[in-house]
Amino acid sequence: MNSLVSIIMPSYNTAEFISEAIKSVINQTYKFWELIIVDDCSTDDTYDIISAFEDDRIKYFKNEKNVGAAVSRNLALRKARGR
């Protein structure tokens, strides 16, 4: 039985690197995962890059205000359904 693995990824102005990070997750051999990205009010093209990925396993959340990586990680942990 495969267990769901939750991967959490806080993000702030990561347009330069976010695509590579998402592709790294997608290219893993283990396929029973969810990627939870919490955007901490980015001002660059981060959202546009993330939304170009058409994979239901990628979950995107955006903070209402910039609160920092720790708070963003904690939000992702609350949204996680896997291990």
NUFI-316712 format. One record per residue: residue number from 1; residue in three letters; chain; x, y, z of N, C-alpha, C in turn. Coordinates in Angstrom, 3 decimals. Example, Ala and Ser with C-alpha at 12.3 -4.5 7.8 and 13.67 -1.06 7.14 Angstrom:
2
vokol->1	torvex->ALA	pafi->A	n_x->13.190	n_y->-5.690	n_z->7.800	ca_x->12.300	ca_y->-4.500	ca_z->7.800	c_x->13.200	c_y->-3.300	c_z->7.800
vokol->2	torvex->SER	pafi->A	n_x->12.850	n_y->-2.250	n_z->7.080	ca_x->13.670	ca_y->-1.060	ca_z->7.140	c_x->12.900	c_y->0.030	c_z->7.870
//
This chain:
83
vokol->1	torvex->MET	pafi->A	n_x->0.845	n_y->-1.188	n_z->0.000	ca_x->0.000	ca_y->0.000	ca_z->0.000	c_x->0.884	c_y->1.242	c_z->0.000
vokol->2	torvex->ASN	pafi->A	n_x->0.598	n_y->2.164	n_z->-0.889	ca_x->1.371	ca_y->3.398	ca_z->-0.967	c_x->0.757	c_y->4.453	c_z->-0.069
vokol->3	torvex->SER	pafi->A	n_x->1.590	n_y->5.100	n_z->0.702	ca_x->1.136	ca_y->6.185	ca_z->1.568	c_x->1.351	c_y->7.514	c_z->0.869
vokol->4	torvex->LEU	pafi->A	n_x->0.385	n_y->8.421	n_z->1.062	ca_x->0.507	ca_y->9.757	ca_z->0.504	c_x->1.626	c_y->10.506	c_z->1.219
vokol->5	torvex->VAL	pafi->A	n_x->2.494	n_y->11.114	n_z->0.444	ca_x->3.573	ca_y->11.945	ca_z->0.971	c_x->3.246	c_y->13.393	c_z->0.643
vokol->6	torvex->SER	pafi->A	n_x->3.257	n_y->14.238	n_z->1.659	ca_x->3.017	ca_y->15.664	ca_z->1.465	c_x->4.357	c_y->16.391	c_z->1.434
vokol->7	torvex->ILE	pafi->A	n_x->4.568	n_y->17.143	n_z->0.379	ca_x->5.784	ca_y->17.939	ca_z->0.222	c_x->5.361	c_y->19.389	c_z->0.384
vokol->8	torvex->ILE	pafi->A	n_x->6.000	n_y->20.081	n_z->1.309	ca_x->5.628	ca_y->21.471	ca_z->1.545	c_x->6.715	c_y->22.388	c_z->0.996
vokol->9	torvex->MET	pafi->A	n_x->6.257	n_y->23.496	n_z->0.407	ca_x->7.191	ca_y->24.409	ca_z->-0.238	c_x->6.732	c_y->25.855	c_z->0.000
vokol->10	torvex->PRO	pafi->A	n_x->7.287	n_y->26.511	n_z->1.013	ca_x->6.999	ca_y->27.935	ca_z->1.142	c_x->7.682	c_y->28.680	c_z->-0.001
vokol->11	torvex->SER	pafi->A	n_x->7.076	n_y->29.777	n_z->-0.421	ca_x->7.598	ca_y->30.478	ca_z->-1.585	c_x->7.430	c_y->31.985	c_z->-1.412
vokol->12	torvex->TYR	pafi->A	n_x->8.476	n_y->32.722	n_z->-1.762	ca_x->8.395	ca_y->34.178	ca_z->-1.815	c_x->9.317	c_y->34.656	c_z->-2.924
vokol->13	torvex->ASN	pafi->A	n_x->8.729	n_y->35.223	n_z->-3.968	ca_x->9.488	ca_y->35.717	ca_z->-5.121	c_x->10.478	c_y->34.663	c_z->-5.636
vokol->14	torvex->THR	pafi->A	n_x->9.943	n_y->33.490	n_z->-5.940	ca_x->10.774	ca_y->32.362	ca_z->-6.372	c_x->10.640	c_y->32.070	c_z->-7.864
vokol->15	torvex->ALA	pafi->A	n_x->10.194	n_y->33.038	n_z->-8.633	ca_x->9.962	ca_y->32.812	ca_z->-10.061	c_x->11.180	c_y->32.224	c_z->-10.772
vokol->16	torvex->GLU	pafi->A	n_x->12.349	n_y->32.619	n_z->-10.357	ca_x->13.568	ca_y->32.137	ca_z->-11.017	c_x->13.816	c_y->30.649	c_z->-10.805
vokol->17	torvex->PHE	pafi->A	n_x->13.324	n_y->30.085	n_z->-9.683	ca_x->13.655	ca_y->28.711	ca_z->-9.315	c_x->12.464	c_y->27.776	c_z->-9.157
vokol->18	torvex->ILE	pafi->A	n_x->11.247	n_y->28.293	n_z->-9.059	ca_x->10.103	ca_y->27.465	ca_z->-8.679	c_x->9.797	c_y->26.379	c_z->-9.718
vokol->19	torvex->SER	pafi->A	n_x->9.963	n_y->26.677	n_z->-10.982	ca_x->9.692	ca_y->25.685	ca_z->-12.020	c_x->10.608	c_y->24.470	c_z->-11.862
vokol->20	torvex->GLU	pafi->A	n_x->11.874	n_y->24.719	n_z->-11.656	ca_x->12.842	ca_y->23.636	ca_z->-11.469	c_x->12.504	c_y->22.813	c_z->-10.226
vokol->21	torvex->ALA	pafi->A	n_x->12.086	n_y->23.465	n_z->-9.151	ca_x->11.731	ca_y->22.760	ca_z->-7.926	c_x->10.502	c_y->21.882	c_z->-8.133
vokol->22	torvex->ILE	pafi->A	n_x->9.494	n_y->22.404	n_z->-8.822	ca_x->8.280	ca_y->21.631	ca_z->-9.087	c_x->8.585	c_y->20.445	c_z->-9.994
vokol->23	torvex->LYS	pafi->A	n_x->9.369	n_y->20.665	n_z->-11.027	ca_x->9.749	ca_y->19.571	ca_z->-11.929	c_x->10.500	c_y->18.485	c_z->-11.185
vokol->24	torvex->SER	pafi->A	n_x->11.319	n_y->18.864	n_z->-10.229	ca_x->12.057	ca_y->17.892	ca_z->-9.432	c_x->11.101	c_y->16.969	c_z->-8.672
vokol->25	torvex->VAL	pafi->A	n_x->10.036	n_y->17.535	n_z->-8.143	ca_x->9.037	ca_y->16.725	ca_z->-7.435	c_x->8.301	c_y->15.826	c_z->-8.429
vokol->26	torvex->ILE	pafi->A	n_x->7.854	n_y->16.385	n_z->-9.531	ca_x->7.103	ca_y->15.620	ca_z->-10.531	c_x->7.917	c_y->14.452	c_z->-11.073
vokol->27	torvex->ASN	pafi->A	n_x->9.211	n_y->14.636	n_z->-11.216	ca_x->10.069	ca_y->13.617	ca_z->-11.818	c_x->10.499	c_y->12.501	c_z->-10.869
vokol->28	torvex->GLN	pafi->A	n_x->10.058	n_y->12.536	n_z->-9.643	ca_x->10.386	ca_y->11.456	ca_z->-8.712	c_x->9.713	c_y->10.163	c_z->-9.167
vokol->29	torvex->THR	pafi->A	n_x->10.298	n_y->9.033	n_z->-8.815	ca_x->9.695	ca_y->7.757	ca_z->-9.189	c_x->8.473	c_y->7.445	c_z->-8.341
vokol->30	torvex->TYR	pafi->A	n_x->8.444	n_y->7.928	n_z->-7.111	ca_x->7.276	ca_y->7.739	ca_z->-6.248	c_x->6.210	c_y->8.737	c_z->-6.695
vokol->31	torvex->LYS	pafi->A	n_x->5.016	n_y->8.270	n_z->-6.977	ca_x->3.994	ca_y->9.122	ca_z->-7.595	c_x->2.821	c_y->9.462	c_z->-6.689
vokol->32	torvex->PHE	pafi->A	n_x->2.780	n_y->8.914	n_z->-5.476	ca_x->1.638	ca_y->9.168	ca_z->-4.597	c_x->2.008	c_y->10.294	c_z->-3.627
vokol->33	torvex->TRP	pafi->A	n_x->1.962	n_y->11.511	n_z->-4.139	ca_x->2.365	ca_y->12.691	ca_z->-3.370	c_x->1.415	c_y->13.847	c_z->-3.646
vokol->34	torvex->GLU	pafi->A	n_x->1.512	n_y->14.839	n_z->-2.784	ca_x->0.886	ca_y->16.137	ca_z->-3.018	c_x->1.943	c_y->17.186	c_z->-2.714
vokol->35	torvex->LEU	pafi->A	n_x->1.975	n_y->18.216	n_z->-3.535	ca_x->2.908	ca_y->19.325	ca_z->-3.336	c_x->2.092	c_y->20.525	c_z->-2.890
vokol->36	torvex->ILE	pafi->A	n_x->2.367	n_y->20.997	n_z->-1.701	ca_x->1.640	ca_y->22.134	ca_z->-1.145	c_x->2.566	c_y->23.345	c_z->-1.175
vokol->37	torvex->ILE	pafi->A	n_x->2.208	n_y->24.308	n_z->-2.008	ca_x->2.998	ca_y->25.528	ca_z->-2.146	c_x->2.236	c_y->26.663	c_z->-1.465
vokol->38	torvex->VAL	pafi->A	n_x->2.897	n_y->27.331	n_z->-0.546	ca_x->2.306	ca_y->28.499	ca_z->0.105	c_x->3.123	c_y->29.717	c_z->-0.301
vokol->39	torvex->ASP	pafi->A	n_x->2.470	n_y->30.591	n_z->-1.050	ca_x->3.101	ca_y->31.806	ca_z->-1.565	c_x->2.915	c_y->32.921	c_z->-0.536
vokol->40	torvex->ASP	pafi->A	n_x->4.020	n_y->33.487	n_z->-0.108	ca_x->4.008	ca_y->34.519	ca_z->0.931	c_x->3.948	c_y->35.918	c_z->0.307
vokol->41	torvex->CYS	pafi->A	n_x->2.948	n_y->36.116	n_z->-0.555	ca_x->2.696	ca_y->37.415	ca_z->-1.210	c_x->3.811	c_y->37.829	c_z->-2.169
vokol->42	torvex->SER	pafi->A	n_x->4.182	n_y->36.926	n_z->-3.033	ca_x->5.202	ca_y->37.243	ca_z->-4.038	c_x->4.770	c_y->38.401	c_z->-4.914
vokol->43	torvex->THR	pafi->A	n_x->5.755	n_y->39.159	n_z->-5.380	ca_x->5.491	ca_y->40.289	ca_z->-6.272	c_x->6.054	c_y->40.045	c_z->-7.672
vokol->44	torvex->ASP	pafi->A	n_x->6.580	n_y->38.841	n_z->-7.895	ca_x->7.126	ca_y->38.499	ca_z->-9.211	c_x->6.146	c_y->37.562	c_z->-9.933
vokol->45	torvex->ASP	pafi->A	n_x->6.616	n_y->36.778	n_z->-10.861	ca_x->5.763	ca_y->35.892	ca_z->-11.670	c_x->5.589	c_y->34.501	c_z->-11.069
vokol->46	torvex->THR	pafi->A	n_x->5.815	n_y->34.356	n_z->-9.792	ca_x->5.725	ca_y->33.041	ca_z->-9.159	c_x->4.386	c_y->32.364	c_z->-9.443
vokol->47	torvex->TYR	pafi->A	n_x->3.284	n_y->33.058	n_z->-9.230	ca_x->1.965	ca_y->32.443	ca_z->-9.433	c_x->1.782	c_y->31.975	c_z->-10.876
vokol->48	torvex->ASP	pafi->A	n_x->2.168	n_y->32.791	n_z->-11.839	ca_x->2.005	ca_y->32.430	ca_z->-13.249	c_x->2.766	c_y->31.155	c_z->-13.591
vokol->49	torvex->ILE	pafi->A	n_x->3.937	n_y->31.015	n_z->-13.042	ca_x->4.754	ca_y->29.820	ca_z->-13.304	c_x->4.113	c_y->28.598	c_z->-12.669
vokol->50	torvex->ILE	pafi->A	n_x->3.671	n_y->28.720	n_z->-11.429	ca_x->3.036	ca_y->27.592	ca_z->-10.742	c_x->1.761	c_y->27.180	c_z->-11.470
vokol->51	torvex->SER	pafi->A	n_x->0.958	n_y->28.148	n_z->-11.861	ca_x->-0.334	ca_y->27.828	ca_z->-12.477	c_x->-0.189	c_y->27.191	c_z->-13.861
vokol->52	torvex->ALA	pafi->A	n_x->0.971	n_y->27.289	n_z->-14.467	ca_x->1.202	ca_y->26.644	ca_z->-15.754	c_x->1.300	c_y->25.126	c_z->-15.634
vokol->53	torvex->PHE	pafi->A	n_x->1.560	n_y->24.627	n_z->-14.438	ca_x->1.627	ca_y->23.180	ca_z->-14.217	c_x->0.214	c_y->22.639	c_z->-14.046
vokol->54	torvex->GLU	pafi->A	n_x->-0.162	n_y->21.711	n_z->-14.887	ca_x->-1.491	ca_y->21.121	ca_z->-14.823	c_x->-1.400	c_y->19.752	c_z->-14.163
vokol->55	torvex->ASP	pafi->A	n_x->-1.329	n_y->19.763	n_z->-12.863	ca_x->-1.217	ca_y->18.529	ca_z->-12.086	c_x->-2.046	c_y->18.713	c_z->-10.820
vokol->56	torvex->ASP	pafi->A	n_x->-3.070	n_y->17.913	n_z->-10.658	ca_x->-3.972	ca_y->18.041	ca_z->-9.509	c_x->-3.294	c_y->17.785	c_z->-8.172
vokol->57	torvex->ARG	pafi->A	n_x->-2.112	n_y->17.219	n_z->-8.208	ca_x->-1.384	ca_y->16.960	ca_z->-6.958	c_x->-0.713	c_y->18.220	c_z->-6.419
vokol->58	torvex->ILE	pafi->A	n_x->-0.657	n_y->19.275	n_z->-7.230	ca_x->-0.052	ca_y->20.532	ca_z->-6.801	c_x->-1.145	c_y->21.419	c_z->-6.230
vokol->59	torvex->LYS	pafi->A	n_x->-1.001	n_y->21.784	n_z->-4.963	ca_x->-1.969	ca_y->22.630	ca_z->-4.266	c_x->-1.306	c_y->23.977	c_z->-3.990
vokol->60	torvex->TYR	pafi->A	n_x->-1.975	n_y->25.054	n_z->-4.384	ca_x->-1.412	ca_y->26.396	ca_z->-4.243	c_x->-2.263	c_y->27.202	c_z->-3.269
vokol->61	torvex->PHE	pafi->A	n_x->-1.584	n_y->27.843	n_z->-2.321	ca_x->-2.231	ca_y->28.740	ca_z->-1.373	c_x->-1.425	c_y->30.026	c_z->-1.331
vokol->62	torvex->LYS	pafi->A	n_x->-2.113	n_y->31.145	n_z->-1.158	ca_x->-1.416	ca_y->32.428	ca_z->-1.061	c_x->-1.820	c_y->33.115	c_z->0.233
vokol->63	torvex->ASN	pafi->A	n_x->-0.824	n_y->33.537	n_z->0.993	ca_x->-1.090	ca_y->34.283	ca_z->2.226	c_x->-1.720	c_y->35.629	c_z->1.895
vokol->64	torvex->GLU	pafi->A	n_x->-2.564	n_y->36.111	n_z->2.795	ca_x->-3.196	ca_y->37.416	ca_z->2.597	c_x->-2.207	c_y->38.555	c_z->2.796
vokol->65	torvex->LYS	pafi->A	n_x->-1.188	n_y->38.319	n_z->3.612	ca_x->-0.119	ca_y->39.296	ca_z->3.801	c_x->1.182	c_y->38.539	c_z->4.013
vokol->66	torvex->ASN	pafi->A	n_x->2.290	n_y->39.217	n_z->3.826	ca_x->3.600	ca_y->38.606	ca_z->3.988	c_x->3.844	c_y->38.326	c_z->5.460
vokol->67	torvex->VAL	pafi->A	n_x->4.018	n_y->37.033	n_z->5.792	ca_x->4.174	ca_y->36.640	ca_z->7.192	c_x->5.448	c_y->35.844	c_z->7.461
vokol->68	torvex->GLY	pafi->A	n_x->6.207	n_y->35.530	n_z->6.429	ca_x->7.468	ca_y->34.830	ca_z->6.614	c_x->7.371	c_y->33.341	c_z->6.350
vokol->69	torvex->ALA	pafi->A	n_x->8.547	n_y->32.737	n_z->6.199	ca_x->8.640	ca_y->31.327	ca_z->5.827	c_x->8.082	c_y->30.393	c_z->6.898
vokol->70	torvex->ALA	pafi->A	n_x->8.332	n_y->30.681	n_z->8.156	ca_x->7.879	ca_y->29.777	ca_z->9.226	c_x->6.357	c_y->29.684	c_z->9.265
vokol->71	torvex->VAL	pafi->A	n_x->5.681	n_y->30.805	n_z->9.194	ca_x->4.212	ca_y->30.809	ca_z->9.199	c_x->3.689	c_y->30.120	c_z->7.939
vokol->72	torvex->SER	pafi->A	n_x->4.336	n_y->30.353	n_z->6.814	ca_x->3.937	ca_y->29.712	ca_z->5.563	c_x->4.099	c_y->28.197	c_z->5.652
vokol->73	torvex->ARG	pafi->A	n_x->5.195	n_y->27.740	n_z->6.234	ca_x->5.402	ca_y->26.295	ca_z->6.429	c_x->4.328	c_y->25.710	c_z->7.328
vokol->74	torvex->ASN	pafi->A	n_x->3.990	n_y->26.421	n_z->8.388	ca_x->2.967	ca_y->25.924	ca_z->9.308	c_x->1.609	c_y->25.824	c_z->8.623
vokol->75	torvex->LEU	pafi->A	n_x->1.279	n_y->26.777	n_z->7.766	ca_x->0.037	ca_y->26.699	ca_z->7.008	c_x->0.054	c_y->25.457	c_z->6.110
vokol->76	torvex->ALA	pafi->A	n_x->1.164	n_y->25.238	n_z->5.438	ca_x->1.286	ca_y->24.063	ca_z->4.573	c_x->1.116	c_y->22.773	c_z->5.377
vokol->77	torvex->LEU	pafi->A	n_x->1.692	n_y->22.719	n_z->6.561	ca_x->1.546	ca_y->21.525	ca_z->7.400	c_x->0.088	c_y->21.297	c_z->7.774
vokol->78	torvex->ARG	pafi->A	n_x->-0.658	n_y->22.358	n_z->8.027	ca_x->-2.084	ca_y->22.210	ca_z->8.357	c_x->-2.888	c_y->21.729	c_z->7.153
vokol->79	torvex->LYS	pafi->A	n_x->-2.455	n_y->22.074	n_z->5.952	ca_x->-3.153	ca_y->21.662	ca_z->4.730	c_x->-2.779	c_y->20.251	c_z->4.292
vokol->80	torvex->ALA	pafi->A	n_x->-1.665	n_y->19.743	n_z->4.790	ca_x->-1.151	ca_y->18.446	ca_z->4.360	c_x->-2.099	c_y->17.304	c_z->4.736
vokol->81	torvex->ARG	pafi->A	n_x->-2.260	n_y->16.371	n_z->3.804	ca_x->-3.078	ca_y->15.198	ca_z->4.066	c_x->-2.242	c_y->13.940	c_z->4.216
vokol->82	torvex->GLY	pafi->A	n_x->-0.971	n_y->14.019	n_z->3.848	ca_x->-0.099	ca_y->12.847	ca_z->3.895	c_x->0.858	c_y->12.892	c_z->5.064
vokol->83	torvex->ARG	pafi->A	n_x->1.934	n_y->12.151	n_z->4.908	ca_x->2.952	ca_y->12.053	ca_z->5.947	c_x->4.011	c_y->13.096	c_z->5.769
//
